[in-house]
Every structure is written in structure tokens, then in C-alpha cells.
Amino acid sequence: MKVWGKCSGKEPVTVTFMGNSVTADIEKNTWVAVLPPQEAARNQKLMVRSGEEGIYLSDIHVGEVWIAGGQSNMEFYMRYDKDYKEVLEQCENDDIRFYDVPEVCYEGQEQDFDYSRMGIWRTCTKENLEYYSAVGYYFARKVWKELQVPVGIIGCNKGGSCTQTWMSKEALSKHGQVWLDAFEEEIKEIDYPAYCEAMRKDPRMNMGDPFADQFTEETLYGIGAERQRELMEKMAEQQAGSSLPMIHYDNRPGCYYDHMLLKIGGVSTRGVIWYQGESEVFHPECYYHIFQDMIQCWRELWGEKLPFHCVQLAPFQNWMDCYGTNFPVIRKIQEEAVQNMEKVHLISSSDAGMRYDIHPKKKQPIGYRLALSALKYEYGKAVQADAPREISVKAVGSDLHIEFAGDMETLKVCGDEIKELQLFARGFAGVDSRGIPMTREQEVSFDAKDFNIEGTTLILRNANVGGNRISRVAFAWKDYYEVNLYGSNGLPAMPFDCEVKKNI
């Protein structure tokens, strides 16, 4: 366990906790003490002494600590969760605690505005529950239920943030130069120092009260299409009347890494739960690499291979001026990036989205599935955590065999036909100017009721008939979708777009 703080550097600093006393290392007026690992405990006291001065902290629990990182769907407070009122009646639990890292994007922001509501530990009570990340809460509740030890969640997230904000500029420059160049292009025609000073007085920079912004309050509870249009028109009018240029000051490269993550860097933690990616539609071409680079950047900051348990983007079509057009690409990148990294895992959200809201209101499935993933891979529990994931599509005679991997004995379909499957065949499309035959791919119809399941293989019967030779199969390969294909573990199948292997 690591404990740190500031000091004059003139006297040694000693930390005493649970019978252990450690003299801290001091460098540049910052002290750091590393205490030995402890068994789970409750209501402990910690003492820090330097010369004649002392600091005493009480009501300290020792248990499992996780960082909840990402953007708005991780930040999404229990206050707005669909099941909030029901959960509120039985939420009291002194073993579950939550800390929100103050949402800061520049030095001095906490002094410019009132941040007294942020940066404090909250026990799980009826009064405090609304401040909890909904995903973080449901995750903690499940982990606590299985382990019966205290669970602490450190929320380090910010709505609308891109991956490039959560990594150092040095790490970003490896594969994300496009982000660095884009920001430089934005500010080159303005007086940037004057702009930064003006932003410090802008009420939009007040992130100290999460429930003070009326726009957020209204939209996170959920609004219809007509009200969305009204709000977009209102925002356009406000921007037109503003003297400040529209640049992404609060989403610039490295800003949350510098002003949020570094404040907790190195804190003793079991790992990270991560829900982010909606903002990657701007530069998906570099997302694969910078997502991996960000994870590596965090691991270098901590000096260990932190586990990451991530959420694949949920089904979504459009909300306000946000569109899910590029979401299929982002989902594929997430899956590929995770498969090529150690101690990084991805959970399915295929049944947990909303067509016209980028913030699904029911977070329990997401938190629960993240907890299953953590319980399996970090705690060695015998739980089924992996959703069905396609590993091959084969043509077998006139049938198609789609094989899945995952923690399940068998697949199951909820209903009498398969939803969200598309079959494509290549056909003759004439010849080019050189007389070379060309082909084109087009979607073909099939009987979605003509299927059967053999263990973890979905068999589409008679798919290759009537002259069709299926070349590609896609499942949930669109912005918004509603799946009914699950594993016997109750987890929904992940999207895929796959070439069909040669007929056998």
C-alpha cells in the first residue's frame, strides 16, 4: 500500500498503520511510504508524523480498490440510473466506498471554482449513492458480494473525453500525432494565452458540482427527439453570441492525464474498469494503436502491468449531434486491440444500448459483467465471464457453420429466428476496360428461422442454395442493433463481420 503527501523536507516522515511503521522516502518536498500488504480490515487508523507535527486518519478500510476510467458512460451517476430508486432502498453498505477525482483540465481550476463536493471518499449510504458512478457501483456491489471484503472505487473519468486526453503527450506522439496536429491547427489563429485566461472565468469550466449544469441534468435523465432539437438550436445560438472561439480546450491532448491521472498515479489498486470510445469517431484510423499506447502509458505510471477490463461500445444510432455511424469500426478495433494485449479483457454490451440516447440508463448489466470478468481473471473465481465471440464461419455443403468461443456450454436463441444476421454473396459484375471479370458483393436473403444449435456452433441451414455462395457473414454490424443470440451463461454475443471459409 502506497501513501504519499507534501512536506518541508527538513524532518523525516514516518507512517504507522496496522502495526507497521515505515520511514518515507522524500524527494523535492514530496514523501512516499510503501507499507506492506495487509489482509482485509475495517475501521483502522493511520498516523503520519514529521518532527512535532502529526496527522491522524481514522475509519480506514483495507480491501479491493479499482479505478473506474473513461468518459460519460463511466461517469454516469447513479442519480440517473433507471434502477436508482429501487436500489436506494437497500444500498447501505459501509464496505463499499467511492472517491471521485476532481474533474480538472488545467492547473488552478480547483481554486477558480468550488470543488468542495469532489475529491472526497463517500461511504455507500442513501445520501451518497447519487454521486456514485453507476457502472462503478454495480461493479463494486457484485465484487463485494462474492469476496465479502471492502471495495473502493476511484472514479477518474470525464464525459466526452477522448483516449488522447488520458495519456502523456509523449505516449500520444507514437501513433496519435493527428490529435496533436489537430489541436495546434485549432489554436494557431487565436491569442491562446488570452483564450486560456478567458476560459478560467467561463462557467462551463465549473466541474465542482456534478448536478449544477441544467443541460446535463435534463439530458441524462433522458429526452425525446424534439427536445433534443430544441437544445441543439439553443446551444448554436449561445455559441454564435459568444466572443470565445469554439475550440476543444477541455479535450486537448494529455489534459486529463496531466491534471487528473497524475494525482492518483501509483495508488495501490487491483486494476482498471474502462468504458470509453464514443468520442473516437473523430480519428478511428489511429484508435487501435493509441488505445494500446494509453494502457501502456498507465502501466508505466504505475510501474506494473495493471489489468484493464473494458466495455465494448453499446448499440446506438443518434443523440443530439452524436451519431453511431462509426461504432461498428470502433467495436472491432476494441476487440482486436484487447486480443493483442496481456491482462486486458472486453465485455459485451450488445443488449445494453439505446437507439436514440448515447447514455443507456440501465447500467447494472455493464457493472455486473465487468465484475464477472474481474472475478474470473483477477481473483480466480469459477465464474462464466466471457460472452460468445465468433471464431470461424465455414460453408458445409449448403449450410453455414458459425462457431463461437466463450464461457458457455451452448448457445441459445431467444425466439424462433435469428436477429441481426446478414449474409453476403459475390456475383459477376461485368468486365473492366481490360476485359477482366469483376465481382461485387450484395446482401442475400435467407430463412432466419431455419437454424439449429450444436453446442457452441450456430448452423444456418440451406444458406448456400439458389445459386448463392455466401462469402461473408455479419452479425450486429451496424450502429444500433437488438440481438437475441446468447450464451448459456446469459451473456449476449459480440458483433462480427467475417469472411466465409472455403466450402468443405
N, C-alpha and C positions, 0 to 999 in steps of 0.2 A: 504494500500500500504506500503510495507516494503522497506526501504532504509538503506544501511549499508556501512561501509568503515573502514579504519585504522586510528588510531590517537595515540598521545603520552600518552593520559590518564591523562594529567595534567590539562586540561581545559574542561569544559562542551562543548558538541557538540549540536548545535541547527539546526534543519532543518525546513525551511519555504517553503511552497508550496500551492498555490491556497488559500491564506488567512489563512492557518493553520501553527502554529509554534509548534514544538514538540522537547522537550529535549530528546536526545538519551540516551539509556542505554549503559554503557561502561563496557566491561569485557575483560581483557587481551589485551588491546590496540585495541580492535575492538568495534566499535559503531554500534548500530542498532536503527533505529527510525521507529515506526509504525504510519503512517499517516491515518487519517480516510478515508473511501471510498469516491470516488468522482464520479460525473456524467462525461460522456464522454466529453472530451475537447481537444482543439488543441492549439499548439503554446504557451505553458505555460513555466514559468521559475521556477527553483528550486535553493534555496540558502542554503548552508551549512556553518555555522560559528563556529569557535572554537578560543576563545581569539581574537587575531588580524588577524587571517587568515580566508579566505573565499573562497569558491568555488561556481561559478555561472554556471548553465547549462540552456540552452535555447532550443527552438524548441522541447519541450516535448509534446507528445500527451498522452491522457488518454483514454484507451479503453479496448478491449479484448485481453488478452495475452495467448498464447498457447505454450506449449513445444512440439517440433517435435523430437521424440526419435526413436532410433532403429539402423539399420545397413544400408547397401549401398542403398537399395531402398528408404529409407527416406532421406539419404544424397544426393542421385541422383540429380545433379544440373539441373536447367532449361536450361543451356547451351546444354545439351544432349537430352532434351525432343523433341519428334517428332514434336510438335506444337510450338516450341520456336520462330521461325521466324515469324509465324503468330501472336502469342501473343505479340511479341516485339513491333509491330506497335501500339498497344493500351493498353500498360501496365502502363503508367504513372499514379501514384496514391500516393499522399503524405500520405494518410491514411493507407497504407499498408507498414509495416516496418519489417525488418528481422535482427536477430542477430545470428551469428554462434559462439557457444562456441569453443574456440581453441581446436583442437584435440590433446590432450596431454595424454600420458600414464605413464610419470614419472616426478618427481619433477625436474624442471630446463630445461625442454625441450623447453620452450618458449625462454629461453636465449641461448640455443645451436644453434637455427636456427632462421631465420627471420619470425616472425609471424605478421608482420605489416598489412597483409591483413585480418587477422582474429580478432575476438573479438571486432567488431565494429558494430554499428547499421547502416543499409542501408535502405534508402527510396526506394520505387519501381520506378525506372527510367530505361530507356533503357540501361544506363551504368551499373547499378547494378543488373539487372534481372538475369544475368547468374549465379550469386552467390547464388541465392535463391534455397532452396530445392524445387524441382518441386511439390512434394506432398504438402509441406507446402504452396507454393504459390497458388495452385489451391484451397486448403482449405481456405486460408485467403480471396481470391477473392470472393468465394461464401458466406462466413460468412459476409464479408463487404457488399456485395450486399443486403443481407437480413436485416442486422441490421443498416447499414449506420452509423457506428461508427468506429474509428480507430482500426486496428487489428495488433498486433505484434506477430511475430513468433520467438521463441528462439530455434534454431537448436542445439540439444545436441545428436549427433549421430556419429557413426563411422562405415565405411564399414568393413564387415567381423566379427563384434563383436558378441559374444555370450551373452546370458542373464546373465551368471555368471560374466561378466565383469561390469555389471551395478548395482550390489548390493554389500553391505558390505560383508566381509568375514564371519562375524558373522551370517548374514542372510543366506548366501550360505551354511554354515555348517549344517543347519537344514535338508536339503534334497539333497544337491549337493556336498557331501563330495567327490564323484567320481571326480569332477573337481579339487578340492584341491589336492587330491592324485595324479591325473594325472600330475599336474604341478610339484609337488615335485619329481615325478619319472623322469620327463624330465631334471631337473637341478641337480640331485644328483651326476652325474658323471662328472660335469664340475666345474670349478672355477667360481661360479656365480657372485661374486663381480667384477672380472676381465671382465666377459662377459658383465655385465651391463655397465661398463665403455666403453667397445668397442662399444656397441650399441649406445652410445651417440655420437659417431663420424660417425655412419653409415648413409649415405644419405637417406636410406629408412625411417629413423625416422623424416625426414623433412616433416612435415604436415602443414607448414605455407602457402604454395601456392597450392591451390587445383587443379590448372591446369598445374602444372610443370611436373608431372610424365607422361612420354610419354606412358607408358603401359596403364595407366588409360585413358589418352586422346584417345587412339586408340580404346580400348575395349568398352568404354561406349558409343561411337557413334555407335558401332555395327560392328562385323566382322564375316566372314564366318568360316566354319569348318576347311578349310585348313590353314587359317591364325592362327586359334586357336592352331592347332597342332604345327605350327612353333614357336609360342610364348612359348608353354609349353616346347618344346625342348630347347629353348634358356634359359628359367628360370632354367631348370635342369642343363644346362652347367654352368650357373653362380653360382648356389649353390655348384656344385661339385668343383669349383675353389675357393670357399670362405673358409677362415680359421675359420669363425664363425659357430658353430653348429646350426642346424635348430630347434630352439625352438620357442614357441609362446609367445615371450616376450611382444608383443603389444596386447595380448589377454589373459593375465593372470588373475586369479581370482581377482575381485574387482578393476582392474586398472582404468577403466573409471568412476566408482563410486567415487574413491578417487581423481582423478585428473581432472575430468570434472563436474560431477554432483554436488559434494560438493561446487563447485564455484557458483552455481546458486541455491542451496538448500534453499528453503523458499521464493524465489522470488514470488511476487503476480502473480498468474496465474489461469485461469479458469480450465485448465486441460491439459491432455497429448494426443497427437495423436501418435500412436505407430505402426511402420512397421518393424518387425524383426521376425526371426525364421528360416531363411535359414541355419544358422550355427548350429541349434540344432540337425542336423542329427548325430552328434558325440555321443550324450548321450540322445536320446529321452526318455529313461526309467525314467529319473528324471525331464523331462521338465515340466510336469503338475504342480508339486509342486514348482519348482524354479521360474516358470513364476508367480505364485501367490505370492510366497515369495518376488520376486523382486518388484511387485506392492505394497505390504505391506511395504517393505523397503523404497520405495519412499514416501509413505504416512506418515511413521513415521518421515522421514526427514523434510517433510513439516508441520507435525503436524495437518494434515487434510486428509479427505478421498478424495484425488484427483480423479476425473473421468479419466478413460482411454478409448479411442476409438481406437480400434486395427484393423489391416488388416489381414485377413486370407491369407495364402501363395497362390500366383498365380500359375496357371498351368505352369509346367516347366519340361523338360526332362534332358538335359545336356548342359553344357557350360564349356569350359576349362576342369579342373579336378573336376568339381562340378556336382553332379547328384541328381535328384529329387526322387530317389527310395523311400526314407523315408518320402516324403512330405505328402502322404495320412495320415500317422500316426500323423505327426505334425499338420496337419489341424484339425484332430479330437480332439487332445489334446487342441488346441487353443479354439475350440468351447466348449468343456467340462469345461475347466478352466474358461472361461468367464461366462458361465451359472451359475457357482457356486460362483460368486463374485458380490458384490453390486457395482453399478456405473461403471461397465466395459462392453463394448459393442464391437461387432465384425461385420465388414462389409465384403461383398462378393467381391472377385476379380476373380470370375470364368470365366469372359470373358476378362480379362486384362493381360494375360500371353503371353509368347513366348516360343516355343518349345526348341529352341537352344540358348537362352540367359536368364540368371538369372536376368537380369535387363530390364524388359519391358520398352520400350521407350515412351509409351503414359501414362502419369501419371494423366491426367485430370480426368478420371473416379474414380480413387482412392481418390484424394483430394476432389472431389465433393461428394462422398459417405460418407467420413469422416465428411464433413461439414453437410450433412443431418443428420447424427447421432448426432452430437453436437447440431444442431439447435433443434432437437426434444427433446433430453434428458437433455440438459443444459439450453436451452433458452425457452422451452415450445412452440415451434412453431408447427403449424399443418402441418407437412410435413411427407411424407412417406419415412422412412429411413431403414426399416428392410427388408432384402431380404428373399425370400421363403426358409423356413427351414423345412425339413421333421420332422413330429411329430409322425406318425404311418403308418405302412403298413399292410393292412388286406386282407385276402383272402375272397372274397364274391362270393360264387358259383364258377364259372370258371374264374371270374375276379379278378384283384388286384386293391385295392383302396389305393392310396398313398396320404396321407393328409399332407398339408403344413400349417405352420403358417407364418405370416409376414404382412407387411403393404400393403395390396392389396385387391382389390375386387375379383379378379380372377387370375388364371394362364393363361399363353399364351405360345404357341409353335411357334417358328419362322421356319416354314417349314411344310412338310407333314408327318414327322416322328420324333420320339423322339431320340435324340442322347445321347450317354454315359450312357445308362441304361444297366445293366447286371442282369440277373435272374439266380438263382442257385437252384438246387433241390437235395435232399438227396436220394440216392438209395442204394440197397443192395450191399454189398462188400464182401460177404462170411462170414465165421465164424473164430473166433480166436482159439487158441490152446485149449481153454476150451469149445469150441463149442458154444460160444456166438455170435449171429449175429452182424455183423459190418455194418456201413453205411459210405458212402463217399459223398461228395458234389461235384457236377460238374455243369458247366455252361450249360444252355439250351437255345436254340434259341426261338425267339418269333417274331411276326409281329410288328415291331416298328411303323407301320402306323395304327395299329388297336387300337386306343385310343380315348378317349374323355375327356373333362374337365367339371366338375361341380363345379363352384366356385373355391375354393382352393383345390379341390381334383382332382388328375390325375388318370384316370381309364384306366388300361390296360385290354382290352377285350380279353377273351379266352386265358389268360396266363396259366391257370391251365387245360390244355387239353392234350390229347395223353399220359395219364399216368403220366404226370408231376404233382408234388405237390411242388410248389415253397416254399422254406424255407428261402431264403434270397434275398434281392434286394440291389444292389449297384448302386450308381449314381456318375459319375465323380470320381470314386475311383481308381485313377491312378496318376502317376506323371504329365503327360500332358494330357489335355482334351479340347474339344471345345463344350460348352453347347449351347443349343438353347431353354432351358426352363427358362422362366422369370415370374416375377410377372407383373401384370398390371401397376405397378409403374416403370417398366423398369429395375429392379434390377435382376441379374441372380441368379438362385437357388444355394444353397450351396451344397457341396458334402455330401454324406451319405452312410453308409453301415449298413443295418438294417435287423433284423430278422422279418419274416412274422408272424403276429399273427394268431392264430388258425382259421380255416375256420368257417364262420358263415352263 
